[in-house]
Amino acid sequence: MDKVLRCDQSPAWGALRAHFEHSGRQFDLRQAFASDASRFADWSMQAPEVFADLSKNRIDAQTLALLLQLARDCGLEAQRDAMLAGEAINLTEDRAVLHMALRAPAGQGLFSSEVQASLTAMLAFAESMRDKAAQGLISDVVHIGIGGSDLGPAMAVTALQSFAHPGLKLHFVSNVDGHDLAPVLAELDPARTIFVIASKTFTTQETLANALAARAWFLAGGMAEADVASHFVATSSNKTAAAAFGIATTFGFWDWVGGRYSLWSVIGLPIAIAIGADNFRALLAGAHAMDEHFVQAPLAQNLPVLLGLIDIWYRNFHGFTSRSVAPYHQGLKRLPAYLQQLEMESNGKGVDRAGQPLSYATSPVVWGEAGTNGQHAYFQMLHQGTDVIPVEFIAVKRTRHVPQVSGEFAERLADQHLKLLANCLSQSQALMQGKRVEEALLERAPTASTALDALTVARHRSFTGNRPSTTLVLDQLTPRSLGALIALYEHRVFVSGALWGINSFDQWGVELGKALCSGLLPRLSNGDLSGLDGSTAGLLGHLLA
């Protein structure tokens, strides 16, 4: 890939700054809708499996034109094509970034024969586990991993619960804290439990600690050493280490599969066990459809590109420091945690690809909670707090309950889904419209506020409004639509990282803490405090006292 401009080196960057100062800072969503009856139609679009309403964002035609010019100046399309072609765009690790190849149909994409062979073997094993569950031979699968080896599979299995095998329970253990593992194992029968150990190198400290503890529990439960081979399976590139553990079945993958992009690979084994081979292929197909959209759609009609450009506009010009994700479907309750790693580990960088310090902000803080729970927790701050925080609402048009229900119970669940959708729409509406003091004055003040004058009460009950949001809508939460949604977020993160000129595919900040942990662990046994900084030595001494 030829040298490309960093965003602040583009003429469009200065033009965006001038545009922001002239009109962007004062942009009012209420006025925008009042003056343009077609705003919703103009600023919404259908991408594969995902409908997006961008109309409640602080953007207009001029903003978009400048952002698109910024993308062209920074060679966004060239950077995208370099990733697709298998160039080593992960510069610091000299690796290609080919998660799109994992979901390409047979005969398409790089390394297709290897990818398809790996997929076929993994799915065959998953089906064999489902057959054993149908026969009553196994009842539980415990997946042990951390980071990208945990967040993706755990999120997807939770989201697709209505497609899961009725005779299997999936459990996910990631924290090295024994309070994560012990309660899970306490309810299980070793003879009917399968363990999946997910670690690319089979050296991840937290994962190995949990795996060894699970193995000890398994043997203490009356199982023999020889049984480890049939009850433990690994998804790892280190077959030698897995074999030394006692594992006979290991599914490997490649160094061009990044952890937070790995659920499409054999790391997705627990997903495949839960939902079956056909549904796993549908998950891949949905992601591939979004890949095709990202590669083929013009920038101005490209949903991942538009979302990434809005992120740049908010982070670098409006100065918004975070974004809240509010999925209005309980199945997507783990999506905010998944997106935290995807975005903040990818784009939480302070130097560009050449190692030069950046003079502008990169990744926002990503956080959230499933609606309507979030409304009763942090939405107060979203509406009336001093920080403006863009919100991403995710709604699902049609719900699916398994097992199927009927009668009054079904009617009540259908009514609850309508309530859920109404809450989603009303929150985004309230964030935009707000409530002026004059409007609050017309309302009857609550009895508890009689000690205050009417104007003071009205000020407490007013909302500034003009708070931006995006709403994404799935027709139904299915393997295909979930695959498309995840791929949408992956490409969006790539877009903002490409314009910022950073390497979105390494994570050296994570490694420092791991290295220091390895040095501190022996000290917790031998009590050696020498050579430590004052705080660490003091804390270590306190823990040992």
C-alpha positions in Angstrom: 0.0 0.0 0.0 1.3 3.4 -1.0 1.9 6.0 1.7 -1.4 7.7 2.6 -2.2 10.9 4.4 -3.0 11.1 8.0 -6.3 12.9 8.7 -4.8 16.1 10.0 -2.6 16.4 6.9 -5.6 16.6 4.6 -7.0 20.0 3.5 -10.4 18.6 4.4 -9.4 18.5 8.1 -9.0 22.3 8.2 -12.1 22.8 6.2 -14.0 20.6 8.7 -12.6 22.7 11.5 -13.8 25.9 9.8 -17.2 24.3 9.1 -17.6 23.2 12.7 -16.8 26.7 14.0 -19.2 28.3 11.5 -22.2 26.1 11.8 -21.4 22.7 13.2 -21.1 23.8 16.8 -24.5 25.4 16.7 -26.2 22.7 14.7 -29.7 22.0 16.1 -31.5 18.8 15.2 -34.9 20.2 15.9 -34.4 23.0 13.4 -33.0 20.5 10.9 -36.2 18.5 11.0 -38.4 21.5 11.0 -36.7 22.9 7.9 -36.4 19.6 6.0 -39.4 17.3 5.7 -37.3 14.7 3.9 -34.5 14.5 6.5 -35.4 11.0 7.7 -35.6 9.7 4.1 -32.3 11.4 3.2 -30.4 10.2 6.2 -31.6 6.6 6.6 -30.6 3.6 4.6 -30.9 -0.2 4.3 -27.7 -2.2 4.4 -27.6 -6.0 4.4 -29.8 -7.1 7.4 -29.4 -3.7 9.1 -31.6 -0.6 8.6 -29.9 2.6 9.9 -31.5 5.9 10.8 -28.7 8.5 10.9 -31.1 11.5 10.8 -30.8 12.3 14.5 -27.0 13.0 14.1 -25.6 16.6 14.0 -24.7 16.4 10.3 -25.8 18.1 7.1 -24.9 17.8 3.5 -21.8 20.0 3.8 -20.5 18.0 6.8 -20.9 14.8 4.9 -19.2 16.2 1.8 -16.2 17.3 3.8 -16.0 14.0 5.7 -16.1 12.1 2.4 -13.4 14.2 1.0 -11.3 13.5 4.2 -11.8 9.8 3.6 -10.6 10.1 0.0 -7.6 12.2 1.0 -6.6 9.6 3.5 -6.9 6.8 0.9 -9.6 4.9 2.8 -10.5 2.8 -0.2 -6.8 1.9 -0.8 -6.4 1.0 2.8 -9.5 -1.2 2.7 -8.3 -2.9 -0.5 -4.9 -3.5 1.0 -6.5 -5.4 3.9 -8.6 -7.4 1.5 -5.6 -8.3 -0.6 -3.7 -9.7 2.4 -1.1 -7.0 2.7 0.6 -6.9 6.1 -1.3 -3.9 7.3 -0.6 -4.9 11.0 2.8 -3.3 10.7 4.1 -3.7 14.2 3.5 -7.5 14.0 4.1 -7.8 10.2 0.8 -9.6 9.8 -2.1 -9.6 7.3 -5.6 -8.9 8.7 -7.9 -11.4 7.0 -11.0 -12.0 9.1 -13.1 -11.3 6.0 -11.5 -14.5 4.5 -13.0 -16.6 7.3 -16.6 -15.9 6.1 -16.1 -15.8 2.4 -18.0 -18.6 0.5 -16.0 -21.6 -0.7 -13.7 -20.7 -3.6 -13.7 -17.0 -2.7 -11.2 -15.0 -0.6 -7.6 -15.8 0.3 -6.6 -19.1 1.7 -10.1 -20.5 0.8 -9.1 -24.2 0.8 -7.5 -23.9 4.2 -10.4 -21.9 5.6 -13.0 -24.3 4.3 -11.1 -27.4 5.6 -10.9 -25.8 9.0 -14.5 -24.8 9.0 -15.7 -28.2 7.9 -13.7 -30.1 10.6 -14.9 -27.7 13.3 -18.5 -27.9 12.2 -18.4 -31.7 12.0 -17.1 -31.8 15.6 -19.9 -29.4 16.7 -22.5 -31.6 15.2 -21.1 -34.7 16.9 -21.4 -32.9 20.2 -25.0 -32.0 19.4 -25.7 -35.6 18.5 -24.3 -36.7 21.9 -26.5 -34.2 23.6 -29.5 -35.6 21.8 -28.6 -39.0 23.1 -28.2 -37.6 26.7 -24.5 -38.3 26.8 -23.5 -34.7 27.4 -25.4 -31.8 28.9 -23.0 -29.0 29.3 -20.2 -27.3 27.5 -17.8 -25.0 29.4 -15.8 -22.6 27.2 -12.6 -21.3 28.9 -10.9 -18.3 27.2 -10.5 -14.6 27.8 -10.6 -11.4 25.7 -11.3 -12.1 22.0 -11.4 -15.8 22.8 -14.3 -15.2 25.1 -16.2 -12.0 24.4 -17.2 -12.9 20.8 -18.5 -16.5 21.5 -20.2 -15.5 24.7 -21.9 -12.6 23.1 -23.1 -14.6 20.1 -24.3 -17.6 22.0 -26.3 -15.3 24.3 -27.7 -13.4 21.3 -28.8 -16.6 19.5 -30.2 -18.4 22.5 -33.5 -19.0 20.6 -31.6 -21.1 18.1 -29.6 -23.1 20.6 -29.8 -26.9 21.1 -32.4 -27.5 23.8 -30.4 -30.3 25.4 -27.2 -28.3 25.9 -26.2 -25.6 28.3 -23.2 -23.3 27.3 -21.1 -21.8 30.0 -18.4 -19.2 29.6 -15.5 -18.7 32.1 -12.9 -16.0 31.5 -11.8 -14.4 34.8 -8.8 -15.8 36.6 -10.8 -15.2 39.8 -11.9 -18.6 41.0 -15.3 -17.1 41.8 -16.0 -17.2 38.0 -15.2 -20.9 37.5 -16.3 -22.5 40.8 -20.0 -21.7 40.7 -20.2 -23.0 37.1 -18.6 -26.3 37.9 -20.6 -26.7 41.2 -23.7 -27.6 39.2 -22.2 -29.9 36.6 -21.6 -33.6 36.1 -18.0 -34.3 35.0 -19.1 -37.3 32.9 -21.6 -35.2 30.9 -19.4 -32.1 30.5 -17.2 -31.0 27.6 -14.6 -28.3 28.0 -13.3 -26.1 25.2 -10.0 -24.4 26.0 -9.5 -21.4 23.7 -6.0 -19.9 23.6 -4.2 -19.1 20.4 -0.8 -19.8 22.0 -2.0 -22.1 24.8 0.0 -19.9 27.1 -2.6 -17.3 28.2 -2.2 -17.1 32.0 -5.8 -16.7 32.9 -7.0 -19.4 30.5 -4.4 -21.9 31.5 -5.1 -21.3 35.2 -8.8 -22.0 34.7 -8.1 -25.0 32.4 -5.8 -26.6 35.0 -8.4 -26.0 37.7 -11.2 -27.5 35.6 -9.0 -30.5 34.9 -8.4 -31.0 38.6 -12.2 -30.8 39.2 -12.8 -33.2 36.4 -10.4 -35.8 37.8 -11.6 -35.2 41.4 -15.1 -36.1 40.2 -14.2 -39.7 39.5 -12.9 -39.3 35.9 -9.7 -40.9 34.7 -6.7 -39.3 33.1 -7.5 -41.0 29.9 -11.0 -39.3 29.9 -9.4 -35.9 29.5 -8.8 -36.6 25.8 -12.5 -37.1 25.2 -13.9 -34.3 27.4 -11.4 -31.5 26.7 -10.9 -29.9 23.3 -8.7 -27.0 22.3 -8.9 -24.1 19.8 -5.3 -23.2 19.6 -2.3 -23.0 17.2 -0.1 -24.7 19.8 -1.1 -28.4 19.4 2.0 -29.5 21.2 1.1 -27.7 24.4 -2.5 -28.8 24.1 -1.4 -32.4 23.8 0.8 -32.1 26.8 -2.3 -31.0 28.7 -3.9 -34.3 27.7 -6.0 -32.9 24.8 -6.3 -35.1 21.7 -8.5 -32.8 19.6 -7.2 -29.4 18.7 -8.5 -27.0 16.1 -5.8 -24.6 14.9 -6.0 -21.2 13.1 -3.6 -18.6 11.6 -1.7 -15.6 12.8 -3.7 -13.4 10.6 -6.8 -14.0 12.8 -6.8 -11.3 15.4 -8.3 -12.2 18.8 -11.1 -9.7 18.6 -11.9 -10.8 15.1 -11.8 -14.5 15.8 -15.3 -15.7 16.4 -15.6 -16.5 12.7 -12.8 -19.0 13.1 -12.5 -22.2 15.2 -12.8 -19.9 18.2 -16.5 -19.9 17.3 -16.7 -23.6 18.2 -19.0 -23.0 21.1 -21.3 -21.0 18.9 -21.4 -23.8 16.4 -22.1 -26.4 19.2 -24.9 -24.2 20.4 -26.7 -23.3 17.2 -25.5 -26.0 14.7 -23.6 -26.0 11.5 -26.3 -24.5 9.3 -26.9 -21.6 11.6 -23.2 -21.0 12.0 -22.9 -20.8 8.2 -25.7 -18.4 8.2 -23.8 -16.2 10.7 -20.8 -16.2 8.3 -23.1 -15.5 5.3 -24.6 -12.4 7.1 -21.1 -11.1 7.8 -20.0 -11.8 4.2 -23.0 -9.8 2.9 -21.9 -6.8 5.0 -18.3 -7.4 3.7 -19.6 -7.1 0.2 -21.5 -3.9 1.0 -18.3 -2.4 2.6 -16.2 -3.3 -0.4 -18.6 -2.4 -3.2 -20.9 0.4 -2.1 -19.8 3.9 -2.9 -18.5 5.8 0.1 -21.6 8.0 0.3 -23.9 5.0 0.5 -21.6 2.8 2.6 -23.0 2.3 6.1 -19.8 1.3 7.8 -18.0 4.3 6.2 -20.8 6.7 7.2 -20.8 5.5 10.8 -17.0 5.8 11.0 -17.0 9.3 9.6 -19.7 10.4 12.1 -17.4 9.0 14.8 -14.6 11.2 13.5 -16.9 14.2 13.4 -18.0 13.7 17.0 -14.6 12.7 18.5 -12.3 15.2 16.8 -14.6 18.2 16.2 -17.4 18.1 18.8 -15.1 16.6 21.4 -17.5 13.9 22.5 -15.4 11.5 24.6 -17.7 8.5 24.7 -20.6 6.7 23.0 -23.3 4.6 24.7 -24.6 1.5 23.0 -28.2 0.6 24.0 -29.5 -2.6 22.5 -33.2 -3.0 23.0 -33.1 -6.8 22.9 -32.1 -8.8 25.9 -30.2 -11.3 23.7 -27.8 -8.5 22.8 -27.0 -7.7 26.4 -23.3 -8.7 26.0 -22.9 -6.6 22.8 -21.6 -3.5 24.6 -18.9 -5.5 26.3 -17.9 -7.1 23.0 -17.8 -3.7 21.3 -15.6 -2.3 24.1 -12.8 -4.6 23.1 -13.5 -4.3 19.4 -13.2 -0.5 19.4 -11.1 0.5 22.4 -8.4 -2.3 21.9 -8.3 -1.6 18.2 -8.3 2.2 18.2 -7.1 3.1 21.7 -3.7 4.3 20.3 -1.6 7.4 20.8 0.9 7.1 17.9 0.4 6.8 14.2 1.7 4.0 12.0 5.1 5.7 11.8 5.3 5.8 15.6 4.7 9.6 15.8 2.6 11.0 18.6 -0.9 12.1 17.7 -2.2 15.6 18.2 -5.8 14.5 18.2 -8.0 12.1 20.1 -8.7 8.5 19.0 -11.1 5.9 20.4 -14.0 7.1 22.4 -15.1 5.2 25.5 -17.7 2.7 24.5 -20.2 1.5 27.1 -23.8 0.6 27.5 -26.5 -1.7 28.8 -29.5 -3.5 27.4 -32.7 -1.4 27.3 -34.8 -0.9 29.3 -32.4 -1.6 32.1 -30.1 1.3 31.0 -33.0 3.7 31.2 -33.2 3.1 34.9 -29.5 3.4 35.5 -27.6 6.0 33.4 -30.1 7.6 31.0 -30.5 10.4 33.5 -27.0 11.5 32.7 -27.6 11.1 28.9 -30.6 13.5 29.1 -29.6 16.1 31.6 -25.9 15.6 32.3 -23.2 18.1 31.5 -21.6 15.8 28.8 -23.1 15.2 25.5 -22.9 11.4 24.8 -24.1 10.1 21.4 -26.2 7.0 21.8 -26.6 4.0 19.5 -30.0 2.4 19.8 -30.4 -1.1 18.4 -34.0 -2.3 17.9 -35.3 -5.7 16.6 -38.6 -5.4 14.7 -39.9 -9.0 15.3 -39.2 -11.1 18.3 -38.7 -14.9 18.5 -39.4 -16.9 21.7 -38.2 -20.5 22.0 -39.9 -22.6 23.1 -42.9 -21.2 21.3 -45.6 -19.9 23.5 -49.4 -19.5 23.1 -52.5 -18.2 24.7 -52.4 -15.3 27.2 -48.7 -15.7 27.8 -48.0 -15.2 24.1 -50.2 -12.1 24.1 -48.5 -10.7 27.1 -45.0 -11.3 25.6 -46.1 -9.6 22.3 -47.4 -6.6 24.3 -44.1 -6.4 26.1 -42.2 -6.3 22.8 -44.3 -3.4 21.8 -43.5 -1.7 25.1 -39.8 -2.4 24.4 -39.9 -0.8 21.0 -41.9 2.2 22.3 -39.2 2.8 24.9 -36.5 2.7 22.3 -38.2 5.2 20.1 -39.2 7.5 22.9 -35.7 7.7 24.4 -34.1 8.7 21.1 -37.0 11.2 20.6 -36.5 12.7 24.0 -32.8 13.0 23.6 -33.4 15.0 20.4 -36.4 17.1 21.4 -35.6 17.8 25.0 -38.0 20.0 27.0 -37.7 23.8 27.2 -38.3 25.6 30.5 -41.4 27.2 29.0 -42.8 23.7 28.4 -41.9 22.5 31.9 -43.7 25.6 33.4 -47.0 24.4 31.8 -46.7 21.1 33.6 -48.0 20.6 37.1 -45.1 20.6 39.5 -44.8 17.5 41.7 -46.0 17.9 45.3 -42.6 17.3 46.7 -41.4 20.5 45.1 -43.9 22.9 46.6 -41.1 24.5 48.6 -39.6 25.8 45.4 -41.0 28.4 43.1 -42.4 27.3 39.8 -39.5 28.6 37.6 -37.0 26.7 39.7 -39.0 23.5 39.4 -39.3 24.0 35.7 -35.5 24.4 35.3 -35.0 21.1 37.1 -37.6 19.4 34.8 -36.2 20.9 31.5 -33.9 19.1 29.1 -31.5 20.8 26.6 -32.3 18.2 23.9 -30.3 18.3 20.7 -28.5 15.2 21.9 -27.5 13.0 18.9 -28.3 9.3 18.4 -28.2 6.6 15.7 -30.8 3.9 15.5 -30.0 0.5 13.9 -32.9 -1.9 13.2 -32.8 -5.6 12.6 -35.9 -7.3 11.2 -35.2 -10.2 13.5 -32.3 -11.4 15.6 -31.0 -14.4 13.6 -27.6 -15.8 12.9 -27.5 -14.0 9.6 -28.5 -10.6 11.0 -26.1 -10.9 13.9 -23.3 -11.7 11.5 -24.1 -8.6 9.5 -24.3 -6.4 12.6 -21.0 -7.6 14.0 -19.3 -7.1 10.6 -20.8 -3.6 10.4 -19.1 -2.7 13.6 -15.8 -4.3 12.6 -15.6 -2.2 9.4 -16.7 1.0 11.2 -13.8 0.6 13.6 -11.5 0.1 10.6 -12.7 3.3 8.9 -12.0 5.5 11.9 -8.6 3.9 12.5 -7.6 4.3 8.9 -8.4 8.0 8.9 -6.6 8.5 12.2 -3.5 6.8 10.6 -3.1 4.2 13.4 -2.6 0.5 13.5 -5.9 -0.8 14.6 -4.7 -4.4 14.8 -2.1 -4.6 17.6 -2.6 -4.2 21.3 0.8 -3.6 23.0 -0.9 -1.7 25.8 -2.3 -5.0 27.0 1.1 -6.7 26.9 2.8 -4.5 29.4 0.5 -5.5 32.3 0.9 -9.2 31.4 4.7 -8.9 31.5 4.6 -7.1 34.9 2.2 -9.7 36.3 4.6 -12.5 35.5 7.3 -10.7 37.5 5.0 -9.9 40.5 3.4 -13.4 40.8 6.5 -15.0 42.4 6.7 -12.1 44.9 3.3 -13.0 46.3 4.9 -16.3 47.4 8.4 -15.3 48.4 7.6 -11.8 49.8 10.4 -10.1 47.9 9.7 -6.3 47.8 13.1 -5.2 46.4 13.3 -3.0 43.4 9.6 -2.1 43.3 8.2 1.3 43.2 6.8 2.6 46.6 3.2 2.1 45.8 3.5 -1.5 44.4 5.8 -2.5 47.3 3.4 -1.0 49.8 0.4 -2.8 48.4 2.2 -6.1 48.0 3.4 -5.8 51.6 -0.2 -5.1 52.8 -1.5 -8.1 50.9 1.1 -10.4 52.4 0.7 -9.1 56.0 
